[in-house]
Amino acid sequence: MPSMNDLVRQHTALGESDLEWLHLLVSEWQLLSDLSFADLVLWVPTRDGTRYVSVAQMRPNTGPTSYQDDMVGHLVPRGRRPLLDAALDEGRIVREGDPEWREEVPVRVESIPVRREGRVLGVIARNTNLLTVRTPSRLELTYLQSASDLAQMIAAGSFPFPGQQVDMDASPRVGDGLIRLDADGVVQYASPNALSAYHRLGLASDLVGHHLGRTTAELAPSRGPVDEALVKLASGYAPRETEVEGSGGVIQLRAIPLKPKGDRIGSLVLLRDVTELRRRERELITKDATIREIHHRVKNNLQTVAALLRLQARRMDSPQGREALDEAVRRVGSIAIVHETLSQNLDERVEFDEIADRVLAMVTEIAPGTVVCRRTGKFGILDAEVATPLSMVLTEILQNALEHAFAPGEQGRVDVMAVRSGRPPAKAKRRAGVREESRLLVTVQDDGRGLPEGFDPKRAGNLGLQIVRTLVEGELGGSFDMVAAPVSGTRVILEIPVESEK
């Protein structure tokens, strides 16, 4: 289905500022659709003026639809729908006397001109399914009267409000709770959901007849000049949104001034009870803070362990013992780097390129000034359960290359290359929850002396290579291999299944 941008630019003469106005309207018109219990279709005249193109459509959440099919992209010749012509030419709301019949369903049709800065840009066709019409309740009458006021504001060019684009996913909707105020801010009608929300704040009586702004300020007292601002906002003097927190809960308010003939005759206040939502958000924030604090403390404890191991290594007379402790320090350090990074993030995912660079710098201290280590490519974002074992694997492989590929004082080079791709590892075991289409290919290549004669990386090797095999094949569900480099040296190849970065 083509977008509204595509349809407007392809078929109409509207400019970019007009298109932005239509986007602003469409961001708001779920409100009109729900209050009207009607489908809305936005028609815009084509560039040559001989046809209309439908560029947007909205169905109501409060009633049955009149259109089973999508109308966006349809072209209609001028003259086929007289109500569209009349609304466009005369710039007024046009209503049809008798309903249309569509597939044995009676539909009342109205046309609302969309005005901006004195020009009519298009027409909203409002189509109401009359099949379930009955005697309207007080709530439904309030909805319909409010819809009529909004329609007149659209026709006059005073709705939507410039610079007030609303995120409808986050803002209250008609069904969440609705209050109708008069010009003085006194409640004329409050829906059952709206009344329940105010009862949650601590209201013990009905809302009708009360000044909403003063009542709200009393239920959610604040300090300083904010009280006066809250009174005005809850009284509907300007299009604003806010949250009000009382002793018993939190409600979200959105005020919409009603000016069908230019002067404010009252306001609509949409509201919803967000007490549980905010409670869960606070719990998540507390949980995130706790997790980050745990990672920070683990990092500190690991650094303490590393410091104790270094202290012990200095006191040992055996060179092999000191070397083993130094290796242990680097292994602990690689894990600490991951936890330090996790302590700074809001989720359990890390940008591994930074970790890889720090591991390279840490391991290169073994042979300062003789062997150059370099990283190319991107590891990207990895889950913590992948990042921790992978940092240890990278530490062991680099440590093994620096210790065994070069003689003492010999110059050389070690390259670490990382590639993310959509193809799954050919021989890897799939980890639970990991998408098959993602993989990480890591190659570590040195230009040293190469592998010994008859070396089998699957069976032979020191403790470091045993750790690598265990982590790659067991923890990460990937594959590991060591082969001779094309010219000289050794190439280590890792293939690991990973989650998509999106």
N, C-alpha and C positions, 0 to 999 in steps of 0.2 A: 504494500500500500504506500503510495507516495506521501511525503510529509507535507505539512501546511506550507512550509517555506518553498518547496518545489512547485506546488500547485499555484501559489500566489505569483511567484516569479515567472512561471511558464505561461500562465493564462491571463494575468491581470496587469493593469497599469499602476498598481499601488507601489509606493516607494518603501524604503526600508523603515522609515519612521511609522508609516501606516501599518506595516507588517508587525512591528513591535507592539503597536496598540492592539492588534488582533491577538497576539500572543498573551498580552496582559488580560484581555477579555476572556480568552479560553482558560487561563489559569484560574479564573474566578467563576466560570459559568456553571460549575457543578452546583453551586449555591442556587442559582436561578432554576436549574433543572429540578432540583429536589424540592424547592418551595412551590414550583408549578406542577409537580407530579407529571412532568412532560419531557418528551425528547426534544433536543435542540439540534438543529443543523444550521451551520453558518454558510450562507451563499454569498459569493462575491461576483459582480459582473465581470465578464471577460474584457480583454483589451479593446475589442471592436464593438462592445456593447450589445452584441446580438444574443449572447447566452449568459448563463450563470454557471459557476463551478462551485461545488460543495467542498470546502476546505477543512471542515472540522465537524465533529458530531459528539453529542453527549447524551447518555441515557440516565434516567432518574434512579436513585436508590430508594425512593419512597413510593414508587408505583410501577405498574406494568409498562413495558415499552410499546411504542407504536411502530417501530422499525425493527424487524428481525434481521434485516440485511444491513451491511455497512454502506453508508451513502457517500463517504469521502471519495472524491475524484469523479463523481457523476457530473455530467454536463446536461443542462436543460435549456432549450431555446427560450428566448424572451417571448412572452405571450402565452406560454403553456400554463404558467402559474400566475394568474392575475394578482394574487395577494403580494407576491414578491415585487411585481412591477409597481403596484400602488405604493407599497412601503418605501421602495427605492426612490420613486419619482416625487412623492409627496412628503417624504420624511416623517411619516407618522405611523403609529401602530395601527394595523389593519386586522380586523377580526372577521371571520366568516360566519354567516348566519346559520347555515345548516352544516352538520358534520360530513366529512368525507367517509366513504366506506372502503376499507382496505382489508381484503380477505375476510369479509364478514365481521370486521371490527370497526365500530364508529370512532372517528378521530376528529377532534376539534382542532382546526388549524388557525394560527395567528402568525403575523409577520411583524417583527420588531426591527426598525432601522438601527444600524450601528453607526453612530455619529462620532466624529472626531474633528474638533476645531471648525465646526460649521459645515463639514462635508460628510455625506453619507457614504461610508466605505463598503457596506454590504448589508445583508438582511439576515436576521436570525428567524428561522421558521420554527415556531413552537408548536409541537404536535402532542395532544393529550389523548390518551386512550380512554374512551368513555364506557368501555365494556363493564367496568366495575363501579360505575358512578352510583353514589348513594347520598343520603342527606349528610352534608359535611359536619364534622364535629368542630368545637371551638378551636382546637389545634389546627385543623385543616383550613378553616376560615382565616386564621392568622397567617398561615403559610401563604395562602393565595393572595391575601391583601399585600403581604410583604413582597411577593413575586411581582405583583402589579406595580408596586412602587419602584422596584429595581428595574423593571422593563421600561418604565417611563424615564428613569435616569439614563439607561443605555441609549434610548432614543434621543435624549437631550445632550448626550456626550459628557455627562457628569459621573458615569460609572463605566468601567472600573476607575479607581482612584490612581492618578499618575504617581509613579514612584512608590507604589504600595503593593508590588507583586507578592502574592501569597503562596507559600508552600502548602498546597492542599493536603499533602500527606502528613504534615505536622500540625496544621491548624484544625480547630474544631469544625465539625460538619453539622448540618441541620439536625440530623438524628441524634447527635450527641447531647444537645440541649439548646433551647432557643428562648430568648426573652424579648418581648416587644415593649419598648419604652415610648412615652409621649415626649413632647418637645422639652418638658421640664426634667426629664430623667426618671419619671415615676413609672413603675411597672404596670403595664396594661394586661400583659399575659405572660405566663411562665410555663413552659412545657413540663411534664412530669420529670423528665431527666434533669432539667435545669433546677427544678425545685429540690430534687434529691441531692444534687451537687451542693447546693447552698445549705441543706440540712447537714451535710458532711462537714461544712465549715463551722457549724454550730447554730444555725438559724432554727429557732423554735416555732416560728409561725409561718403563715403564707407570705409570698412575696408581693402579690398584687396589691397595689396601693402604696407600696413603700418606695422611697427614693433609693434606687439601686446603688448609686455611688456612695451615699452616706452609710447605707446598710453594709456594703462591702467593706468600707474602711473600718467600721466598728467590728466586723467579724475577723478582719485581718489587720490589726493595728500595726502601724510602723512608726518610725521616729522622724521628726523633722518635717520638711516640706513635701515629702512623698505622699502624705495623707491627702493633701489637696489635689495632687496630680492623679492619684488613684480615684478620688471622687469624680473628677472630670472624665477620666477614661471610662470608668464603669457607667457613667451617665450618657455615654455615646456621643460626645461633642465632636470627636475626630476619629478617623479610621486608625485604630491602634490595636496592638495585641499586648497582653501581659499575663503573668501568672500571679495568683493570689494564694497565699498559704496561711491557713488558720490553724487553730489548735487541733482540729480533727482531720484536716486533709489539705489538698492542693487542687485548685481548679485553674484551668486555662481560659482566658477571656479574649474574645475578639469583638470589637465594637465597629458597627457599620452605620454611619449616619444616613438617614433616608431623606432625600431632597427631590421628590418627583417633579416638583414645579419650581425648583430653585431654592426655596427656603426650607430649612430643616423642620420637618413635621414630627420627628421622633427618631428612633434608632432601633436597629437590631443588635442584639448581643448574643453571639454564639459562644457556647462554653462546653467544656467537658471536664469530667473528674479525672485528673491525672495522678491521683494520690499513689496508687499502686505502681504506676509507671515510674514516678520519681523515686519511690522507695527502692525499686529494683535497680534503677540507675545508681543510687547511692551505694547499694550493696556491691554493684559491679566496680564502682570506683574504689571502694574499700578493699575489695578482693584484689584488684589490680595493684593497688598500693602495697598490699600485703605480699603479693607474689614478687613484686620488684624488691621489696625489703628482704625477702628470703634469698633472692639471687644475690643481692648485695652482701648479705651476711655469709652466704656460701663462698662467694669470691674472697671475702676477707679471711675466712677460715682456711681456704686453700692456700692463700698467700702466706698465712702463718705456718702451715705445714711445710710449704716450700722453703721458708726461711729456716725452719728447724732442720730440714734435710741438708741445706747448705752448711749450716753450723756443724752438723754431724760430719759432713764430708771433709771439712777442714781439719777435723780432729783425727781422721783416719790415716794410718800409715800405708795401708794397702792401696796402690794405684787402681787396681780393679774395683775395689770397694768404693773409692771416690768416684770412679767413672760411672758405676751403677747408680750411686746416689745422684750424680749430676743428671743422668738420664731420667730418673724419677722426678727430679725438680722440673725438668722440661715438660714431662707428661702432666704433672699437676698444674703447671703454668698454663698449658694449652686449654685445660678445662676451665681454669679461672678466667681466662680471656672471654670465653663464651658466656659465663655467668655475669661478668662485668657488663657485657653488651646487653644481655637480657635485662639487667637491672635498670637500664636506661630506656627500655621500650615499653609500649602499652600492651603488647601481646607477646605470645610465645614464638615470635618469628624474628630472625636477625638478618641483617645484611652481611653475608659471609665474606665478601671481598675484604672488608676491613679486618675481620678476624684472620683471614689468610695472610694478609700483609703483616699483621703483628706476629703471627706464628713464624713467618719467614724471617722477620727481624730477630726474634728470640733464638731461633735455631742457628742462624748465621753467626751468632756470637761464638760458636764452637771454633770457627776458623776465620777470625776477623782479618780482612784485607787480602785473603788468598782466593776464596771462592765467592763468586757473585751469584746471588739468587734473584730471580726476576719472575713476576707473575704477568701473564697475558690472559685476555678473555675475562668473563664474568661468571662467578659462582651464583650471584643473585641472592634472592631472599630465600632462606631455608628455615624449616621448623626447628625448634630447639632439640627435638629428639634426633634430628639428623645432624645439626651443627655440632653438638658435643662429641659424638664419636668421630665425625669427620675431621674435627680439629686435632684429635689424638692421632688419627690415621695419617694426616698430613705431617704432623710432628715426627712420627716414627719414620716415614718415608724420607723426609728431608734429612733427619738425623742419620739414617742409614747411608744415604748418598754422601754426606759430608765426611762420615767416618771411614767408609770403605771404598769409595770411588777414587779418592785422591790420596797421594802420599803426603806426609807432613810438609807443610810449606809450599806444596804444589798449587799452582794457579788453575782455576777451572770455572765452570759455569753450570748452574742448575736452573732449568726453566720449568715453571709450573703453568700449565695451560688448562683453562676451564671452559667448557661449552655446554650451554643449556639447549635442549632440543625437544621436539615433540615425540620422537620415536622412542619406545620403551627399550630398556636394556635387553639384549637378545637372550642372555643366559641368566638374568637376575631373577631372584625370587621376589614375587610381588609382596610388599608389605601391606598390611591391612589399612585400608583407607587411602592408599596412594593411587592416584590416577595413572593408568597404564601408559597414557600417551606422553608422559613427562620423564625425562632422564637428565642426569648430570654426568658428563664425561670429563674426567680429570686425568691429565697426563703429566707425569714428572720425569723429566729427562736430564741426564747429566752427560758431560763429555769426558768422563773419567776412564778408568782402566777396564771397565766392562765386567761381565759376569764370569765367575770361575768356570773352568771346564766341567761339564756335566752337572751344572747347578740346576736344581729343580725347585722353583719358587713355591710349588704346591706342598712340598714336604720339608725341604731344607730351610735353613735360615736361623737367625738368632731369635731372641725373645721379642725384639721389635717387630720382625716380620710375622711372628706368630700372633702378636696383638693385632697387626693389620689384617691378617686373614680372618681372625675371629670377629673383628668389628665390621669389616666390609661385608662378609658373607652372612654372618649371624645377626648383627644388630641392624645393619643398613639394607640387607636383602639384595646386595649388589654382587659384582664380580671383580676379581683382582688378578692381575697377571704382571710378570716381569719378563721382558725380552731384551735382546741386544738392540741398541740404537742403530740406525742405518749406517752411520759413519764410525762413530766410536762412542763408548759409554753404555749406559743402561736406560731403558725406558720402562716406567711403571705406568700401567693403565688401570684406571678405576671406572666402572660404570655403576651408577647408583640411581634407583628410581626416586623421584622427588615430586612433591606437589607443584602444581602450577603456581606461578608467581601472582596471578590475578586473584 
